[in-house]
Amino acid sequence: MRNFQKEALILSVRNTGENNRIVSYLTKDEGILTSVLYGGPKSKLRSLVSPFNYGNLYLYNDEVKHSSKITDFDVKKYHLTFRESLFKTWAATLAVEVVISTKCAGSSEECFIMLNGFIDGLDLLDEEHGQSGLIRFLWRYIGLLGVQPDTSICQRCHKPFFSGTFGQNTLQYRTGGANYSHSENGFVCSDCYSSSFDNPEGLMFSELSSRSVVYLQATSVCEPSVSRNMKLSKEEIENLKGFVYSLIESSVGTKIKTLHSGIGIL
């Protein structure tokens, strides 16, 4: 029997038995772990161990019974604005579901930093900027999964979409937008897009504005402040949300419950 202390982000809490709870939490070194929280509704510890709270978690592990019990939690971050915003709660829940479903994308340390950064940022932002933050988190997480489409070159002819320095890039997409090919998991230039319709069977494209693709590229390769300071229209935000939602669900390989139950909120 041993006592442990871990920095942890609480991911989810579910009831077990009459008064106990199973707690899943994220750690930097070991990824997602679970422990039991004992105590009834009036327990102070029960109120502290809540989803999205972050701090030092104290554990009592029984190596013979292979069990782990939470004995205390020193909360460093509460994320209080989530209580006043359905969007923030659902956005954080979506991020947590993705992380749990993919088991931290095989990289617990990067996932720990990324998810904590997103939740901390979401706490500080208003809902409008929180939507952009969710897009950036999901796009980066798709990269962590190793399936992020390349926004810099055409998937077919490998012609670059960008020239010059990033701040002076010139997109070579067809007039009116950029085209993502779902079957190829990549963007195609205007010439390749036009030639696709010579053989249209099975075609499925998502069209984004050129500025939206620059936004994704900036999110991938630049300091976070670059994409945070880029301005997108409401229509571009909505299109990007639909795009990354579709892409993350395809990457996870299963239905993401939060996306479907949160329609109208997310």
C-alpha positions in Angstrom: 0.0 0.0 0.0 1.4 3.4 -1.0 0.5 7.0 -1.1 0.9 9.0 -4.3 0.5 12.6 -5.4 -0.2 13.5 -9.1 -0.9 16.7 -11.0 -4.2 15.9 -12.7 -7.0 17.3 -14.7 -10.4 15.7 -13.8 -12.0 14.4 -17.0 -15.1 12.6 -15.9 -17.0 11.4 -12.8 -19.6 8.7 -12.7 -21.5 7.1 -9.9 -20.8 3.6 -8.6 -22.7 1.9 -5.8 -24.8 4.2 -3.5 -22.3 6.9 -2.6 -19.1 6.3 -4.5 -17.7 7.5 -7.8 -15.3 6.4 -10.4 -13.1 9.3 -11.4 -11.1 9.5 -14.7 -8.3 12.0 -14.8 -5.4 13.0 -17.0 -1.8 13.0 -16.0 1.3 14.1 -17.9 3.4 11.0 -17.5 0.8 8.2 -17.3 -2.1 9.5 -19.4 -5.6 8.6 -18.4 -6.1 6.9 -15.0 -9.0 6.0 -12.8 -9.5 6.0 -9.1 -12.5 5.6 -6.7 -13.8 8.5 -4.7 -15.7 7.5 -1.5 -18.2 9.6 0.3 -21.8 10.8 0.2 -23.3 14.0 -1.4 -22.2 16.1 1.6 -18.6 15.2 1.3 -16.4 18.3 0.7 -14.0 16.2 -1.3 -16.8 15.1 -3.7 -17.5 18.8 -4.5 -13.8 19.4 -5.3 -13.3 16.4 -7.6 -15.4 17.7 -10.5 -14.8 17.7 -14.2 -12.3 20.2 -15.6 -10.8 21.0 -12.1 -7.0 20.8 -12.1 -4.6 20.4 -9.2 -2.7 18.0 -7.0 -4.5 14.7 -6.6 -3.6 12.6 -3.5 -4.1 8.8 -3.9 -3.9 5.7 -1.8 -3.0 2.7 -3.9 -3.4 -0.9 -2.8 -1.1 -2.9 -4.9 -2.5 -6.2 -3.6 -6.1 -5.4 -4.5 -5.1 -3.4 -7.5 -7.2 -0.5 -6.3 -6.7 3.2 -6.1 -8.6 5.6 -3.8 -8.6 9.4 -3.9 -7.8 10.8 -0.4 -7.5 14.5 -1.2 -7.5 17.1 -4.0 -5.7 20.4 -3.8 -7.5 22.3 -6.6 -5.4 24.9 -8.4 -7.9 25.8 -11.2 -11.7 25.7 -11.0 -12.7 27.2 -14.4 -15.6 29.0 -12.8 -16.9 30.6 -16.1 -18.0 27.1 -17.3 -20.9 27.3 -14.8 -22.3 30.3 -16.6 -21.8 29.1 -20.2 -23.4 26.0 -21.8 -21.1 26.4 -24.8 -17.9 26.3 -22.7 -19.2 23.3 -20.8 -20.1 21.4 -24.0 -16.8 22.5 -25.7 -14.7 21.2 -22.8 -16.8 18.0 -22.7 -16.3 17.5 -26.5 -12.5 17.9 -26.0 -12.5 15.4 -23.1 -14.5 12.8 -25.0 -12.1 13.0 -27.9 -9.1 12.6 -25.6 -10.7 9.6 -23.8 -11.8 8.0 -27.1 -8.3 8.2 -28.6 -6.4 7.4 -25.4 -4.5 10.7 -25.6 -3.5 10.0 -29.2 -0.7 7.9 -27.9 1.1 10.9 -26.5 0.1 11.6 -22.9 2.5 14.5 -22.3 1.5 16.5 -25.5 -2.2 15.7 -24.8 -1.9 16.9 -21.2 -0.4 20.2 -22.3 -2.8 20.7 -25.2 -6.0 19.9 -23.3 -5.0 21.9 -20.2 -4.1 24.8 -22.5 -7.4 24.6 -24.3 -9.5 24.5 -21.1 -7.5 27.3 -19.5 -8.0 29.4 -22.6 -11.6 28.6 -22.9 -12.1 29.8 -19.3 -10.7 33.2 -20.2 -12.5 33.7 -23.6 -16.0 34.9 -24.4 -18.2 32.4 -26.3 -17.5 34.0 -29.7 -13.7 33.6 -29.3 -14.2 30.3 -27.6 -15.6 28.9 -30.9 -12.4 29.8 -32.6 -10.4 28.2 -29.7 -12.4 25.0 -30.2 -11.5 24.9 -33.9 -7.8 25.4 -33.1 -7.8 22.7 -30.5 -9.5 20.1 -32.7 -7.3 20.9 -35.6 -4.2 20.5 -33.5 -5.5 17.3 -32.0 -6.1 15.9 -35.5 -2.4 16.7 -36.1 -1.5 14.8 -32.8 -3.4 11.8 -34.2 -1.3 12.0 -37.3 -4.1 12.4 -39.8 -4.1 16.2 -40.3 -4.4 17.0 -44.0 -1.7 19.1 -45.5 -2.8 22.6 -46.1 0.4 23.7 -47.9 0.3 21.7 -51.1 -2.2 20.2 -53.6 -2.9 16.5 -52.7 -2.7 15.5 -56.4 -0.2 17.6 -58.3 1.8 18.8 -55.2 1.7 22.4 -56.4 2.2 24.7 -53.4 -0.7 26.8 -52.2 1.6 29.4 -50.5 4.4 31.6 -51.7 6.6 34.1 -49.9 6.6 34.6 -46.1 3.5 33.5 -44.2 2.3 37.0 -43.8 2.4 37.6 -47.5 1.1 34.2 -48.7 -0.8 34.0 -52.0 -3.2 31.0 -52.2 -3.5 29.3 -55.5 -7.0 28.0 -55.0 -9.7 28.5 -57.5 -11.6 31.8 -57.1 -14.2 31.6 -54.3 -12.5 29.1 -52.0 -10.5 26.1 -51.3 -11.5 22.5 -51.7 -10.9 19.6 -49.4 -11.3 16.0 -50.8 -12.7 13.7 -48.2 -11.7 10.6 -50.2 -8.1 11.7 -50.3 -7.9 13.6 -47.0 -6.2 16.5 -48.7 -6.8 19.9 -50.4 -6.7 20.2 -54.2 -5.8 23.1 -56.3 -8.2 24.8 -58.8 -6.9 22.8 -61.8 -7.2 19.4 -60.0 -10.6 20.4 -58.6 -12.0 21.2 -62.1 -10.6 18.0 -63.6 -12.3 16.0 -60.8 -15.6 16.4 -62.6 -14.5 14.5 -65.6 -15.0 11.5 -63.4 -17.4 12.6 -60.6 -18.3 9.2 -59.2 -17.8 9.1 -55.4 -16.7 12.8 -55.2 -17.1 14.6 -51.9 -15.6 18.0 -51.3 -15.8 20.6 -48.5 -15.3 24.1 -49.6 -13.6 26.6 -47.3 -12.6 30.2 -48.0 -9.0 30.9 -48.7 -8.7 32.8 -45.5 -10.0 29.8 -43.6 -7.3 27.6 -45.0 -4.7 30.2 -44.1 -6.1 30.1 -40.6 -5.6 26.3 -40.4 -2.1 26.6 -41.8 -1.3 29.3 -39.2 -2.7 27.1 -36.4 -0.4 24.3 -37.6 2.9 26.0 -38.1 2.9 29.4 -36.3 3.0 30.6 -32.7 -0.6 30.4 -31.1 -0.9 34.2 -31.1 -0.8 34.4 -34.9 -4.0 32.4 -35.5 -5.6 33.9 -32.4 -5.3 37.3 -33.9 -6.7 36.4 -37.3 -10.2 37.7 -38.0 -12.7 35.3 -39.5 -16.4 36.1 -40.5 -19.2 34.3 -38.7 -19.8 32.3 -41.9 -16.2 31.2 -42.0 -16.3 30.2 -38.3 -19.4 28.1 -39.0 -17.9 26.4 -42.0 -14.7 25.7 -40.2 -16.6 24.2 -37.2 -18.5 21.9 -39.6 -15.3 20.9 -41.3 -13.2 20.1 -38.1 -16.2 18.4 -36.5 -16.5 16.0 -39.5 -12.8 15.5 -39.6 -12.4 14.7 -35.9 -15.2 12.2 -35.9 -13.7 10.5 -39.0 -10.3 10.5 -37.2 -11.7 9.0 -34.0 -13.5 6.4 -36.0 -16.7 6.4 -33.9 -19.7 8.6 -33.2 -18.8 11.5 -30.9 -21.8 11.7 -28.6 -21.2 15.3 -27.5 -21.3 16.5 -31.1 -24.7 15.0 -31.7 -26.3 15.8 -28.4 -24.9 19.3 -28.4 -26.4 20.4 -31.7 -27.5 24.0 -31.3 -25.0 24.7 -28.5 -21.7 23.8 -30.2 
